[in-house]
Amino acid sequence: MAYQNITGSLTPADIQEIKAAFAIIQAKLPFLVTLSVEKRRKLFKATATSAHKSLSTA
């Protein structure tokens, strides 16, 4: 569903700057890993119920 009231555009130069910034971030954080879909599914999910349980046991 497209939003009627939100517009935006990027110039090719802007896109190149953004890509360069991401490359710098990746170079500065070499310890980051890519998780498979299966590993992401197994990660802890913060929900209202789990947050409430964590707060009540603290």
N, C-alpha and C positions, 0 to 999 in steps of 0.2 A: 504494500500500500504506500504510495508516494504521498509525501506531505506537500500540500499546496503552498504553505507559507515559508518553506525553507528552500533557499536557493544558494548556490555556491558554484564557484568555478576555480580551477587552478591552471595557471599557465604552465607550459612545459618546463620553464625555468624553476617554478615553484616545486613541481614534481621532482625534478632533479635534486633540489636542495633537500627535500624531505627524504629522498632515498639516500642521499649522502649522510644525513643526520642518523638514519637508522643504521647505516654501515658503521658509523662512529660508535653508536651505542653497542652494537654487537661486538666490536673490537674491544671495547672497554669492559665488557661482561662476558669473557670467554667461557666462564663456568656454567652458563645457562645451557640447558639441555632441551631437546625437543621430545615431547611426550607423545606416545602413540594414543590413538583414540581409546584403546582399552585401558591404558594407564590413567588417562584423564578421568574415565568413568569410575575408576576405583578410588580416586582421591576423595578426601573428606569434603563434603558439601556443607557450607554454612547456611543453615536454614533457621527460621524463627524457633523451631522446636529444639534444634541442637544448641542454639545460643542460649535458650532458656535453661536447658539442662546444665550447660557449662556454668552459667551464673549461679544456679541453685546449689551446685556442688562445691563452689569456691568458698 
